[in-house]
Amino acid sequence: MEKRKVFFLINSIGFGGAERALVNLLSIPSLYSALDISVVLLDKEPLVRQLPSNVKLCQLDAKRALLRSILQLNSLLSEEKPTLVVSFLVRANVCNALTGIIQKHKVILCERMHLSSHLDNQFTGFKRSFAGLIPLISYRWADAVLGVSSGVTRNLIEHFHVNSKKAHTIFNPYNIEAIRKASKEAPEVDLPSNFIVSAGRLTAAKNFKQLINAYLSSTETASLCILGEGEQREELNRYIKDRRAEKRIILLGYAKNPFTIFSRAKYYISASTNEGFPNALLEAMTVGLPVIMTNCPSGPAEILEGDSNFKSDKCHLGKFGVLVPLDNELQLTVAINRMQVDEIRADYSARSIMRSRDFSIDKVSAEYWMFLKRFL
């Protein structure tokens, strides 16, 4: 029987969590027995993650422009005529939804971000209204929309008018065996003997300045290592220098293998103001790290408390990790101080490993495969 042609569409294969989730999804062996799979990239940019060898790759050259992305994708789809196109990230999702109207392929949009919070951080005034209007108009044309957490899915229904019958939640898949194997490799950078770790793009949304302030106000004696690159790097360097904390706080930059760094840390911490689904948090938990994270929209409460609606105005010792109210420097300091207790860290280390199994690639891939089959 001829295999059905399926395209996975994304802007590029960069450092982000959506790209990592796509690569993890493509590592599911069962997909290839029944499907002819291609990855389509809207932009001609270097691949920083390796795709499976049996995936066909097509790179367009839209130069990050929405209209050019739509036109080039539409031309490709006219020639290739896939049965299904599964897209990741907002621009790719908009392109998929709009070309689907013309080309009549089945359309699945995978939204990785809490879209309202993301747009609020990116734009103000008229630009914010216009930026929100584009997914508001286009997403409704999809056959299905997958949110990466219940909070993401709920936001799409309530603020972008996605039909609740078309909206579903499937978590990111994590290759637990591969992560733990990689965590045993030698680190590619020099590390302090005792440190805590945070990870993410160096942007305002990750709230590293507040994390630095809370850390410096705490009783923590371990160094703070921050993994990631981004537009705030020089600003954060100055911020650290102004506080004479260069010997305590280290910006490690991008790490090809963050897992080996995670596995050597005392615990993981994040002060992020918004997430779709915090990949680094789950990866840290997979190698047994206790974790502290702000209860931002969305994902942390769902992961650490098992309840996407959980709220608290104080530091909360959750079922699987410590939750801190959003944008609360004092309570973040309290959480850091609580993590100085050996028994608390040991307990949360065991809970992290237990919770990470719920997001294993074997478990989540079965959900993805069952879902995709409905549209083939």
MIVOFI-639561 format. One line per field, with one value per residue (C-alpha): x negated, y, z; residue number from 1; residue in three letters. Coordinates in Angstrom, 3 decimals, padded with zeros to 6 digits. Layout:
<recs>
X X,...
Y Y,...
Z Z,...
num NUM,...
residu ALA,...
</recs>
This chain:
<recs>
X 000.000,-001.290,-002.396,-000.512,-002.595,-002.901,-004.757,-006.053,-006.375,-008.440,-010.283,-013.760,-015.629,-017.152,-017.886,-014.299,-012.026,-009.600,-012.443,-013.605,-010.062,-009.774,-013.071,-011.922,-008.621,-010.391,-012.429,-009.300,-010.022,-006.355,-005.744,-007.922,-006.270,-003.057,-004.016,-006.202,-007.565,-009.165,-010.280,-009.683,-011.571,-010.304,-013.727,-017.110,-019.030,-021.608,-020.259,-021.506,-019.800,-020.208,-017.138,-016.638,-018.299,-015.020,-013.400,-013.281,-014.222,-012.989,-014.179,-012.345,-013.867,-011.186,-013.671,-011.302,-008.634,-005.034,-003.745,-006.820,-006.387,-002.769,-003.554,-006.555,-004.762,-001.685,-003.852,-005.499,-002.177,-000.745,-003.524,-003.791,-000.136,-000.611,002.347,001.522,-000.619,-001.549,-003.048,-004.914,-005.295,-003.015,-004.280,-004.334,-000.887,000.564,-000.983,000.349,003.878,004.122,002.581,004.869,007.857,006.432,004.712,007.303,004.761,005.573,004.186,002.908,001.449,-000.835,-000.955,-003.924,-003.384,-000.794,000.017,001.632,-001.274,-003.807,-002.216,-001.836,-005.592,-006.410,-004.096,-002.064,000.786,001.820,-000.997,000.281,003.836,002.674,000.353,003.228,005.602,003.521,003.827,007.373,008.406,006.264,006.327,010.061,009.457,007.413,008.775,007.201,005.113,002.797,001.766,-001.344,000.305,003.855,003.154,002.036,005.112,007.468,005.903,006.462,010.128,010.815,008.783,008.349,011.781,010.478,013.402,013.185,014.038,010.940,008.634,006.634,003.680,000.680,-002.492,-005.983,-007.698,-011.043,-013.553,-014.386,-016.918,-018.841,-018.797,-020.145,-022.812,-023.916,-023.967,-026.841,-029.137,-031.925,-030.849,-032.111,-032.731,-034.464,-031.968,-032.172,-032.340,-029.030,-026.372,-022.686,-021.505,-018.991,-018.489,-016.736,-017.145,-018.588,-015.447,-013.230,-010.586,-012.984,-013.308,-016.963,-017.440,-014.864,-016.457,-019.849,-018.389,-016.648,-019.776,-021.986,-019.452,-019.340,-021.515,-022.653,-026.443,-026.613,-027.378,-024.564,-025.182,-022.902,-022.718,-021.607,-022.216,-020.110,-019.796,-020.170,-023.623,-025.596,-022.942,-023.065,-026.856,-026.723,-023.989,-026.138,-029.240,-027.383,-026.551,-030.151,-028.907,-031.146,-032.702,-029.321,-027.171,-028.356,-026.743,-027.745,-026.205,-024.637,-025.519,-025.132,-024.645,-022.882,-022.011,-025.538,-025.490,-022.053,-023.117,-026.000,-023.928,-022.484,-019.027,-017.314,-015.619,-013.615,-011.922,-010.277,-007.245,-005.646,-006.128,-004.163,-005.680,-009.014,-011.295,-014.379,-012.378,-011.369,-014.866,-016.315,-013.735,-014.598,-018.151,-016.847,-017.236,-014.998,-013.334,-012.054,-009.902,-007.577,-003.915,-003.759,-001.342,-001.500,-002.853,-004.691,-001.617,-000.509,-003.918,-004.778,-001.334,000.661,003.217,003.098,005.436,003.324,002.594,000.774,-000.566,-003.436,-006.245,-004.555,-006.166,-004.281,-003.876,-006.873,-008.720,-008.610,-006.242,-006.713,-004.123,-004.819,-007.086,-007.615,-011.280,-010.802,-009.056,-011.692,-014.315,-012.228,-012.157,-015.939,-016.386,-014.039,-016.186,-019.122,-017.543,-019.172,-016.056,-013.865,-016.286,-016.604,-012.820,-012.279,-015.061,-013.172,-009.882,-011.435,-012.484,-009.043,-007.185,-009.390,-008.180,-004.746,-006.335,-008.415,-008.623,-007.046,-003.980,-003.489,-004.334,-001.463,000.888,-000.533,-000.295,003.313,004.184,002.481,004.199,007.555,006.548,005.018
Y 000.000,003.460,005.490,008.678,011.818,013.921,017.219,018.576,022.347,024.712,028.017,026.497,023.944,026.224,026.050,026.380,023.999,023.597,022.451,020.009,018.669,018.144,016.251,014.072,013.394,012.436,009.847,007.695,004.569,003.645,006.791,005.633,002.269,003.917,007.459,009.205,011.982,015.256,018.202,021.574,024.607,028.059,029.692,028.760,028.825,026.405,023.305,023.162,019.849,016.623,015.131,011.354,009.969,008.690,012.158,014.068,017.735,020.706,024.242,027.258,030.739,032.999,035.119,035.194,037.104,035.927,036.691,035.162,032.097,031.656,032.028,029.687,027.063,027.212,026.605,023.572,022.119,022.492,020.222,017.710,017.430,015.949,014.412,016.114,019.060,019.334,022.696,024.157,027.832,030.751,031.744,028.141,027.584,030.631,029.508,025.979,027.133,029.611,027.356,024.577,026.625,026.585,023.191,021.228,019.188,018.284,020.867,020.249,023.215,022.573,025.590,025.507,028.860,030.457,032.708,035.639,035.967,035.596,038.373,040.595,040.325,040.980,043.863,046.794,048.943,048.548,046.094,043.805,043.933,043.221,040.402,038.735,039.183,036.996,033.725,034.702,034.687,031.798,029.188,028.592,027.031,024.164,020.640,020.360,022.467,020.796,022.679,021.493,021.988,022.418,026.097,026.639,024.832,026.781,030.075,029.183,028.430,031.484,034.144,032.920,031.353,027.887,025.474,023.431,020.283,020.854,021.702,018.967,018.696,016.425,017.010,017.247,013.842,013.296,010.617,009.742,007.041,009.351,012.243,010.087,008.594,012.078,013.251,010.839,012.398,014.773,018.446,020.575,023.548,024.015,023.970,025.052,022.227,023.348,025.133,025.565,025.872,027.757,027.532,029.425,032.100,035.264,037.345,039.496,036.743,034.446,037.070,036.364,039.712,038.790,035.364,037.004,039.363,036.538,034.391,037.180,037.845,034.184,032.043,029.959,029.545,027.512,029.331,030.148,028.878,030.106,028.179,029.910,032.719,035.699,039.427,040.141,038.617,041.875,043.489,040.572,040.649,044.298,043.540,040.855,043.055,045.997,043.688,042.459,038.908,037.791,035.041,033.687,033.956,032.419,032.813,029.536,030.252,027.603,024.011,021.268,018.828,020.610,017.316,016.631,020.079,019.525,016.203,017.836,020.700,020.980,021.907,023.663,027.065,029.281,032.676,032.715,034.955,032.739,029.329,027.039,023.980,024.382,021.883,022.591,021.990,018.491,017.702,018.681,016.507,013.597,013.505,013.728,017.414,019.029,022.049,025.535,027.380,030.340,029.452,031.239,030.565,027.773,024.346,024.607,024.039,021.185,019.522,020.219,020.116,018.065,020.894,023.552,025.796,025.819,029.274,030.429,033.805,032.167,029.703,026.293,022.906,021.077,017.395,017.261,020.558,024.032,026.588,030.330,033.033,034.947,038.002,037.696,038.149,037.692,034.325,033.202,033.924,031.951,028.994,029.097,029.109,026.123,024.178,024.384,021.547,018.269,016.201,018.432,018.181,014.405,013.995,016.191,014.448,011.163,012.868,014.472,011.098,009.651,012.553,012.622,009.131,010.608,012.488,009.660,009.412,005.946,007.162,010.456,009.040,006.581,009.526,011.421,008.425,007.682,011.334,011.648,008.509,010.271,012.623,010.139
Z 000.000,-000.908,002.076,002.890,002.439,005.593,005.953,009.254,008.882,011.040,010.558,010.955,013.059,015.680,019.397,020.637,022.481,019.564,017.325,019.985,020.384,016.625,016.470,019.380,017.642,014.420,016.310,016.764,014.645,014.071,012.004,009.122,008.542,007.381,006.354,003.788,006.004,004.969,007.080,005.437,006.757,005.823,006.114,004.671,007.930,009.380,011.111,014.687,015.446,013.530,011.872,011.569,008.439,006.959,006.957,003.678,004.058,002.051,002.843,001.472,001.572,003.037,005.016,008.009,006.045,006.462,002.953,001.308,003.547,002.450,-001.263,-001.267,000.813,-001.399,-004.467,-002.843,-001.719,-005.235,-006.513,-003.666,-002.565,000.929,002.722,006.011,007.131,010.816,011.776,014.759,015.822,014.968,011.494,010.300,011.816,010.041,006.738,007.169,007.991,005.103,002.432,003.625,002.461,-001.084,-001.242,000.776,002.740,006.336,008.751,012.285,014.155,017.134,019.425,021.781,023.506,025.741,022.818,024.644,027.090,024.289,022.219,025.292,025.837,022.179,021.258,022.594,021.283,017.655,016.908,019.677,018.315,014.768,015.846,017.704,014.772,012.438,014.434,015.451,011.786,010.535,013.316,012.948,009.517,010.957,011.205,014.660,017.013,019.526,022.636,024.414,027.811,029.090,029.723,026.124,024.795,027.056,025.948,022.287,022.941,025.102,023.267,019.691,019.169,018.359,018.361,021.568,019.579,017.434,020.349,022.069,024.436,023.901,025.903,024.464,024.147,025.889,025.006,028.593,027.747,025.384,027.868,030.696,028.442,027.337,030.950,031.662,029.048,030.044,030.088,027.193,029.521,032.856,035.711,039.356,041.881,043.409,041.353,040.613,037.020,034.906,031.149,028.382,025.755,027.236,026.746,028.956,029.072,030.937,033.701,034.485,036.238,038.850,039.214,039.776,042.392,044.260,044.154,045.518,048.306,049.350,051.601,048.594,048.483,045.258,042.007,039.571,036.029,033.241,029.964,026.774,024.329,023.300,022.871,026.594,026.935,027.113,029.290,031.731,031.752,032.818,035.345,036.965,036.897,038.489,041.402,041.631,041.187,038.295,040.432,041.534,038.392,035.118,031.690,030.054,026.644,024.437,025.293,022.718,025.583,028.460,030.135,031.351,032.983,034.513,036.001,037.903,039.346,042.837,041.493,038.572,038.810,036.440,036.882,033.439,032.877,030.227,028.669,026.432,027.988,029.817,028.071,030.157,033.336,032.209,030.963,034.329,036.085,033.795,035.177,038.748,039.566,042.180,040.539,041.350,038.816,038.627,038.169,034.825,031.984,031.187,032.023,035.367,037.562,035.330,035.600,039.242,040.855,038.350,038.150,035.418,037.460,040.634,042.101,045.232,046.347,048.251,047.630,047.370,047.891,045.154,044.443,042.093,042.590,044.100,042.537,043.034,042.236,039.052,039.261,043.026,043.852,047.600,047.235,044.739,047.400,049.913,047.500,047.066,050.833,051.205,048.745,051.148,053.158,052.084,052.804,050.615,047.704,048.049,048.127,045.080,043.182,043.459,042.585,039.496,038.115,038.833,037.188,034.076,033.125,032.337,029.428,027.971,024.209,024.282,026.151,024.300,020.860,021.141,021.731,018.746,016.444,017.418,016.873,013.464,012.166,012.463,009.636,007.190
num 1,2,3,4,5,6,7,8,9,10,11,12,13,14,15,16,17,18,19,20,21,22,23,24,25,26,27,28,29,30,31,32,33,34,35,36,37,38,39,40,41,42,43,44,45,46,47,48,49,50,51,52,53,54,55,56,57,58,59,60,61,62,63,64,65,66,67,68,69,70,71,72,73,74,75,76,77,78,79,80,81,82,83,84,85,86,87,88,89,90,91,92,93,94,95,96,97,98,99,100,101,102,103,104,105,106,107,108,109,110,111,112,113,114,115,116,117,118,119,120,121,122,123,124,125,126,127,128,129,130,131,132,133,134,135,136,137,138,139,140,141,142,143,144,145,146,147,148,149,150,151,152,153,154,155,156,157,158,159,160,161,162,163,164,165,166,167,168,169,170,171,172,173,174,175,176,177,178,179,180,181,182,183,184,185,186,187,188,189,190,191,192,193,194,195,196,197,198,199,200,201,202,203,204,205,206,207,208,209,210,211,212,213,214,215,216,217,218,219,220,221,222,223,224,225,226,227,228,229,230,231,232,233,234,235,236,237,238,239,240,241,242,243,244,245,246,247,248,249,250,251,252,253,254,255,256,257,258,259,260,261,262,263,264,265,266,267,268,269,270,271,272,273,274,275,276,277,278,279,280,281,282,283,284,285,286,287,288,289,290,291,292,293,294,295,296,297,298,299,300,301,302,303,304,305,306,307,308,309,310,311,312,313,314,315,316,317,318,319,320,321,322,323,324,325,326,327,328,329,330,331,332,333,334,335,336,337,338,339,340,341,342,343,344,345,346,347,348,349,350,351,352,353,354,355,356,357,358,359,360,361,362,363,364,365,366,367,368,369,370,371,372,373,374,375,376
residu MET,GLU,LYS,ARG,LYS,VAL,PHE,PHE,LEU,ILE,ASN,SER,ILE,GLY,PHE,GLY,GLY,ALA,GLU,ARG,ALA,LEU,VAL,ASN,LEU,LEU,SER,ILE,PRO,SER,LEU,TYR,SER,ALA,LEU,ASP,ILE,SER,VAL,VAL,LEU,LEU,ASP,LYS,GLU,PRO,LEU,VAL,ARG,GLN,LEU,PRO,SER,ASN,VAL,LYS,LEU,CYS,GLN,LEU,ASP,ALA,LYS,ARG,ALA,LEU,LEU,ARG,SER,ILE,LEU,GLN,LEU,ASN,SER,LEU,LEU,SER,GLU,GLU,LYS,PRO,THR,LEU,VAL,VAL,SER,PHE,LEU,VAL,ARG,ALA,ASN,VAL,CYS,ASN,ALA,LEU,THR,GLY,ILE,ILE,GLN,LYS,HIS,LYS,VAL,ILE,LEU,CYS,GLU,ARG,MET,HIS,LEU,SER,SER,HIS,LEU,ASP,ASN,GLN,PHE,THR,GLY,PHE,LYS,ARG,SER,PHE,ALA,GLY,LEU,ILE,PRO,LEU,ILE,SER,TYR,ARG,TRP,ALA,ASP,ALA,VAL,LEU,GLY,VAL,SER,SER,GLY,VAL,THR,ARG,ASN,LEU,ILE,GLU,HIS,PHE,HIS,VAL,ASN,SER,LYS,LYS,ALA,HIS,THR,ILE,PHE,ASN,PRO,TYR,ASN,ILE,GLU,ALA,ILE,ARG,LYS,ALA,SER,LYS,GLU,ALA,PRO,GLU,VAL,ASP,LEU,PRO,SER,ASN,PHE,ILE,VAL,SER,ALA,GLY,ARG,LEU,THR,ALA,ALA,LYS,ASN,PHE,LYS,GLN,LEU,ILE,ASN,ALA,TYR,LEU,SER,SER,THR,GLU,THR,ALA,SER,LEU,CYS,ILE,LEU,GLY,GLU,GLY,GLU,GLN,ARG,GLU,GLU,LEU,ASN,ARG,TYR,ILE,LYS,ASP,ARG,ARG,ALA,GLU,LYS,ARG,ILE,ILE,LEU,LEU,GLY,TYR,ALA,LYS,ASN,PRO,PHE,THR,ILE,PHE,SER,ARG,ALA,LYS,TYR,TYR,ILE,SER,ALA,SER,THR,ASN,GLU,GLY,PHE,PRO,ASN,ALA,LEU,LEU,GLU,ALA,MET,THR,VAL,GLY,LEU,PRO,VAL,ILE,MET,THR,ASN,CYS,PRO,SER,GLY,PRO,ALA,GLU,ILE,LEU,GLU,GLY,ASP,SER,ASN,PHE,LYS,SER,ASP,LYS,CYS,HIS,LEU,GLY,LYS,PHE,GLY,VAL,LEU,VAL,PRO,LEU,ASP,ASN,GLU,LEU,GLN,LEU,THR,VAL,ALA,ILE,ASN,ARG,MET,GLN,VAL,ASP,GLU,ILE,ARG,ALA,ASP,TYR,SER,ALA,ARG,SER,ILE,MET,ARG,SER,ARG,ASP,PHE,SER,ILE,ASP,LYS,VAL,SER,ALA,GLU,TYR,TRP,MET,PHE,LEU,LYS,ARG,PHE,LEU
</recs>
